[in-house]
Amino acid sequence: MNRRTLVFTACLAALALFLAGCGKGGTDKSLRGKWLDVNSDAVLEVQGDRLTLTQGSWSETYPCKQVTEGSTTELRGSGPDGDLGLLSPLQLQRDGSLTAYEMILDGNPHRYRFVREEAMAALLEIRDLSTNLPKEIDSHEIETFRLSFRNFHESYGLKDWPSGYYDWEIETRDGVPFLQLRVMGDSYVALDRTAQVDEDFLLGLDRRIRDLDILQYNGYHFTNEVDRTGWSLWVEYASGERLQLSAGGDAANDCVFDLPGLMEYVRPLAEQEE
């Protein structure tokens, strides 16, 4: 057997050992070490055939294996079901992050996105992605309206409103404008109101938008890479003019306009008895 054949045989043997290790337990060296969750204070440490998840004072270690199927690489539990407690299998993404989610039956499962420490600062940086849209709108005829956000224990200074995910929409059906206000809690409907509205209601909503000086923020959009429910406002007028502003991630912790003041306009509908 010549030298070239010996080297080729040795490479095949090494590859076989690596693939066997990936299937039965163990992780490639490139995945080992400490990972930080972009969306929380969770820390993941991968060492050989063990991974440890730490959140605050809680910590749990699981036996794991690396599995590659086609173009997908995952870290799974070493047992036959691949169980990692409440953590789904960790999937290696093209950007080099490891992603997973909490496997819970209801509520809002946490989404993990683990990255190396040196990558964290760039992902947390709040970026200004605003567009230069007109700060004056001539039309007063609202055709489409949507406000969405999450209220978590009086977010944005909201008082006497239930916690949950808010969608306030106005759309036209067969020439008739309808308003829907829905608030979804983590596993329940907190509020669901639908009503036909008239021209006076729409003109009043336009006046409220102008009185709150929301037009000055037209085109506003700030965000970072944190997976957190943002807020957005979209209004389209009969003239084709539009008002749009939004924020995502950590940038959505505050709202640049008076969101409670806008919500007060729809409070009479929200308080109607079913």
Backbone torsions as a table, in degrees:
resi	resn	phi	psi	omega
1	MET	NA	124.7	-177.4
2	ASN	-81.2	173.3	-175.0
3	ARG	-61.6	-41.8	-178.9
4	ARG	-61.7	-41.9	179.9
5	THR	-65.3	-39.6	179.1
6	LEU	-63.1	-43.5	179.3
7	VAL	-63.5	-44.0	179.9
8	PHE	-62.2	-42.0	179.7
9	THR	-64.7	-40.3	178.9
10	ALA	-64.4	-39.1	178.4
11	CYS	-64.2	-42.0	178.2
12	LEU	-62.6	-40.8	179.7
13	ALA	-64.9	-41.6	178.9
14	ALA	-64.5	-41.3	178.7
15	LEU	-63.6	-40.7	179.5
16	ALA	-63.1	-41.2	178.4
17	LEU	-64.3	-39.7	179.6
18	PHE	-63.9	-47.3	-179.3
19	LEU	-65.0	-37.6	178.1
20	ALA	-64.7	-39.8	177.7
21	GLY	-65.0	-37.2	179.0
22	CYS	-64.6	-34.2	-176.5
23	GLY	-83.8	-31.8	-172.0
24	LYS	-104.1	-13.9	-179.1
25	GLY	149.8	151.5	-179.1
26	GLY	101.9	160.5	-177.6
27	THR	-136.4	151.9	176.0
28	ASP	-63.9	147.5	-177.3
29	LYS	-58.5	-30.9	-177.9
30	SER	-66.1	-19.9	-179.6
31	LEU	-97.2	-7.4	-176.1
32	ARG	-80.2	152.9	178.9
33	GLY	115.5	-162.2	-173.7
34	LYS	-97.4	137.6	177.0
35	TRP	-127.6	142.7	179.5
36	LEU	-112.9	140.6	179.2
37	ASP	-83.4	124.8	179.3
38	VAL	-63.3	-29.9	-171.0
39	ASN	-97.6	2.0	179.9
40	SER	-165.5	-169.9	177.4
41	ASP	-93.8	13.4	-178.5
42	ALA	-67.2	144.3	178.5
43	VAL	-125.4	134.2	178.0
44	LEU	-114.9	129.6	175.6
45	GLU	-122.0	124.8	-179.1
46	VAL	-111.7	120.8	179.8
47	GLN	-138.0	110.3	177.7
48	GLY	57.6	-116.9	-178.7
49	ASP	-104.7	28.2	178.0
50	ARG	-135.0	144.0	169.2
51	LEU	-132.4	142.1	-177.8
52	THR	-121.7	127.7	176.8
53	LEU	-107.8	126.2	-179.2
54	THR	-124.6	130.1	175.6
55	GLN	-136.1	109.6	-176.6
56	GLY	62.2	-126.9	-179.8
57	SER	-88.1	-4.0	-179.3
58	TRP	-94.3	139.0	179.0
59	SER	-149.7	142.4	179.7
60	GLU	-145.0	138.8	178.9
61	THR	-112.6	137.0	-178.3
62	TYR	-127.2	141.1	169.4
63	PRO	-70.4	139.2	-174.6
64	CYS	-138.7	166.2	174.7
65	LYS	-141.6	152.5	177.1
66	GLN	-99.4	128.0	-177.7
67	VAL	-126.4	127.5	176.8
68	THR	-116.9	121.9	178.6
69	GLU	-127.6	109.9	-175.0
70	GLY	65.0	-123.2	179.8
71	SER	-97.5	7.3	-176.5
72	THR	-107.2	127.9	175.6
73	THR	-117.5	130.6	-179.0
74	GLU	-132.4	153.3	166.3
75	LEU	-104.1	121.6	-177.6
76	ARG	-124.8	166.4	172.2
77	GLY	-66.0	151.4	-177.2
78	SER	-75.7	-14.0	179.7
79	GLY	-70.0	171.0	-177.5
80	PRO	-62.8	-26.0	179.7
81	ASP	-94.8	-0.1	179.4
82	GLY	66.7	25.5	-172.1
83	ASP	-72.2	134.8	172.2
84	LEU	-125.4	46.0	-176.0
85	GLY	67.4	-129.7	178.4
86	LEU	-89.4	4.9	179.7
87	LEU	-93.6	127.6	176.4
88	SER	-70.4	164.9	174.7
89	PRO	-53.4	141.0	179.9
90	LEU	-86.3	123.9	-176.6
91	GLN	-106.5	130.3	177.9
92	LEU	-79.3	122.3	-177.5
93	GLN	-95.3	165.5	-179.3
94	ARG	-61.2	-29.8	-179.4
95	ASP	-81.7	2.6	177.8
96	GLY	92.7	-1.8	179.4
97	SER	-84.6	161.7	173.6
98	LEU	-112.4	123.6	-176.3
99	THR	-118.2	148.3	178.3
100	ALA	-160.8	178.2	177.4
101	TYR	-148.1	161.6	175.9
102	GLU	-74.0	132.6	178.6
103	MET	-95.6	86.2	178.1
104	ILE	-122.5	152.7	-171.9
105	LEU	-75.8	-35.4	180.0
106	ASP	-137.8	-176.0	-177.7
107	GLY	81.8	-161.1	-176.0
108	ASN	-115.2	95.3	-174.5
109	PRO	-63.0	139.7	178.6
110	HIS	-71.5	140.4	176.4
111	ARG	-106.8	119.6	179.6
112	TYR	-91.2	139.0	171.1
113	ARG	-138.2	97.5	-175.3
114	PHE	-89.9	132.5	178.5
115	VAL	-134.9	164.8	174.4
116	ARG	-69.9	151.9	-174.8
117	GLU	-56.5	-37.8	-176.7
118	GLU	-69.1	-17.0	-179.9
119	ALA	-91.1	-12.1	-170.7
120	MET	-65.2	-44.7	-173.9
121	ALA	-57.6	-41.8	-178.4
122	ALA	-67.1	-33.8	-179.0
123	LEU	-75.3	-29.4	-179.9
124	LEU	-84.5	-13.6	-178.8
125	GLU	-63.6	128.3	178.6
126	ILE	-81.8	126.2	-175.8
127	ARG	-109.2	143.4	176.5
128	ASP	-94.4	105.8	-179.9
129	LEU	-109.9	25.3	-176.5
130	SER	-64.5	152.4	173.6
131	THR	-114.1	150.7	-174.7
132	ASN	-85.9	81.0	179.1
133	LEU	-94.5	155.2	-177.4
134	PRO	-57.2	138.7	179.1
135	LYS	-95.0	4.8	172.7
136	GLU	-129.3	137.7	177.9
137	ILE	-125.9	123.8	-175.5
138	ASP	-75.9	-40.3	-176.3
139	SER	-71.4	150.2	174.9
140	HIS	-118.8	6.1	-176.2
141	GLU	-97.7	101.0	179.7
142	ILE	-77.2	127.9	175.9
143	GLU	-105.4	-36.3	-179.5
144	THR	-137.3	139.8	-179.6
145	PHE	-143.7	136.2	171.6
146	ARG	-150.7	128.9	173.4
147	LEU	-123.6	126.3	178.6
148	SER	-135.7	142.9	179.8
149	PHE	-171.4	174.9	173.4
150	ARG	-116.7	129.0	174.2
151	ASN	-101.3	114.2	179.9
152	PHE	-119.7	96.3	-178.9
153	HIS	54.9	64.8	175.0
154	GLU	66.6	43.4	173.7
155	SER	-59.7	147.3	176.2
156	TYR	60.8	16.4	179.4
157	GLY	83.5	13.6	178.1
158	LEU	-67.1	134.9	178.7
159	LYS	-119.3	141.4	173.8
160	ASP	60.7	31.7	173.5
161	TRP	-119.7	142.8	-179.5
162	PRO	-68.6	153.0	173.9
163	SER	-73.0	147.2	178.8
164	GLY	150.2	-173.3	179.7
165	TYR	-97.0	122.9	-172.9
166	TYR	-100.8	134.1	169.1
167	ASP	-133.9	114.7	176.5
168	TRP	-116.6	114.4	-173.9
169	GLU	-128.3	148.5	169.7
170	ILE	-129.7	125.8	176.9
171	GLU	-142.0	157.7	-177.1
172	THR	-99.8	128.8	177.0
173	ARG	-120.3	116.3	-178.2
174	ASP	53.0	41.4	176.9
175	GLY	82.1	0.4	-178.6
176	VAL	-113.9	124.1	179.9
177	PRO	-76.6	132.5	176.1
178	PHE	-120.7	143.7	177.1
179	LEU	-111.9	136.5	173.1
180	GLN	-129.6	132.0	174.8
181	LEU	-122.5	115.8	-179.2
182	ARG	-127.1	135.2	175.6
183	VAL	-123.6	117.7	180.0
184	MET	-105.9	120.4	170.5
185	GLY	-75.5	-174.7	-178.3
186	ASP	-60.9	-32.4	-179.5
187	SER	-145.8	27.6	-177.9
188	TYR	-159.0	162.5	174.9
189	VAL	-93.4	114.3	-178.2
190	ALA	-83.7	-29.3	-176.6
191	LEU	-159.6	135.3	178.6
192	ASP	-150.0	106.2	-178.3
193	ARG	-128.0	136.1	176.0
194	THR	-132.4	137.3	-179.5
195	ALA	-155.1	146.5	171.2
196	GLN	-76.6	137.0	179.9
197	VAL	-120.5	159.1	-177.0
198	ASP	-110.4	-177.5	-177.6
199	GLU	-62.7	-37.6	179.8
200	ASP	-62.4	-39.0	178.8
201	PHE	-62.5	-44.0	-178.8
202	LEU	-67.3	-39.9	177.4
203	LEU	-65.1	-36.8	177.2
204	GLY	-66.5	-36.4	177.6
205	LEU	-66.5	-40.3	176.6
206	ASP	-61.7	-42.0	178.4
207	ARG	-63.0	-39.3	179.8
208	ARG	-63.5	-41.6	178.1
209	ILE	-59.4	-42.7	-178.6
210	ARG	-74.0	-38.8	178.6
211	ASP	-62.4	-33.5	178.8
212	LEU	-83.8	-0.5	176.8
213	ASP	57.0	41.8	-179.5
214	ILE	-76.5	-24.9	-177.2
215	LEU	-59.2	-26.7	-178.3
216	GLN	-63.9	-17.4	-178.2
217	TYR	-101.1	10.0	-176.0
218	ASN	-56.0	127.6	-178.8
219	GLY	95.3	-4.9	-177.4
220	TYR	-62.9	130.8	173.0
221	HIS	-157.4	109.7	176.1
222	PHE	-120.5	145.0	-179.4
223	THR	-163.7	165.6	164.8
224	ASN	-139.0	-168.9	-170.5
225	GLU	-89.1	5.3	178.6
226	VAL	-72.2	133.2	-179.2
227	ASP	-82.3	90.4	-177.2
228	ARG	-143.1	139.4	-178.6
229	THR	-60.2	127.0	179.5
230	GLY	-97.0	-169.2	174.2
231	TRP	-124.8	153.0	177.9
232	SER	-152.6	148.0	176.0
233	LEU	-131.1	128.0	179.3
234	TRP	-132.6	124.2	177.3
235	VAL	-133.1	128.8	177.1
236	GLU	-119.6	135.2	-176.3
237	TYR	-104.1	163.0	-178.4
238	ALA	-59.2	-27.4	-179.4
239	SER	-76.3	-9.7	-173.8
240	GLY	94.4	-11.1	175.2
241	GLU	-66.7	153.2	-177.6
242	ARG	-143.4	153.9	174.1
243	LEU	-119.4	123.3	179.6
244	GLN	-145.0	130.8	176.2
245	LEU	-152.5	150.1	-175.1
246	SER	-161.3	164.2	173.4
247	ALA	-149.0	147.7	-179.6
248	GLY	-135.3	167.3	179.1
249	GLY	57.4	-143.4	-179.5
250	ASP	-64.1	-23.3	179.5
251	ALA	-67.4	-17.2	-178.7
252	ALA	-89.1	5.0	177.9
253	ASN	-65.9	-24.2	177.0
254	ASP	-125.8	155.9	177.8
255	CYS	-116.9	131.7	-173.9
256	VAL	-74.5	-20.5	178.4
257	PHE	-112.0	173.5	-176.8
258	ASP	-80.0	83.7	-177.9
259	LEU	-64.4	-44.3	176.2
260	PRO	-57.6	-37.3	179.0
261	GLY	-64.1	-37.3	177.1
262	LEU	-70.2	-40.3	-179.7
263	MET	-65.8	-28.3	179.7
264	GLU	-61.0	-26.9	-178.9
265	TYR	-64.4	-29.3	-177.1
266	VAL	-102.5	3.8	-178.1
267	ARG	-59.5	-42.1	179.6
268	PRO	-55.2	-38.8	177.5
269	LEU	-68.5	-41.0	-178.7
270	ALA	-63.4	-30.6	-176.2
271	GLU	-92.2	-0.7	176.5
272	GLN	-64.4	139.6	177.1
273	GLU	-75.6	143.2	-179.1
274	GLU	-75.1	NA	NA
